[in-house]
Amino acid sequence: HGEAPSGELTSLEAYRMLGLAACGLPGVLYVVDAASFAMGGATWWGRVAEQWPAQRPCEQTTLLCGALAVEACMLLHRLGREGVLRFRGEAVPAGVVLCVMLTLVPTAAQIYWHRSEISLWEFYFV
């Protein structure tokens, strides 16, 4: 099944793994938020929303876009695995572009539009 004789990964398998790791990166970035929400609870989040009114829609939007980016990358990977797309030149590069478009662009837009009503770091420590 395309397995290298010594049990090592083929160059395509290694490329696929790098592509999946790159596409999973946005999901990992949200671990800090998830941990903060879990540890801080509703009381903490109420203080954050009171101090920075646009923090709630900003977090919701960027989280949704990050989840969509990871799901889109997984779909592209499945399409590559099924032979619909080639990994090299199609699936992996498209996944990287989707990650940038669905995570960095909405986040930058939220930061720009709500720059006076959100916190990038301080809200973790309220």
Secondary structure as UniProt FT lines:
FT   TURN            5..6
FT   HELIX           11..29
FT   HELIX           31..51
FT   TURN            53..54
FT   HELIX           55..81
FT   TURN            82..83
FT   HELIX           87..91
FT   HELIX           92..99
FT   HELIX           100..104
FT   HELIX           105..113
FT   TURN            114..117
FT   HELIX           122..125
//
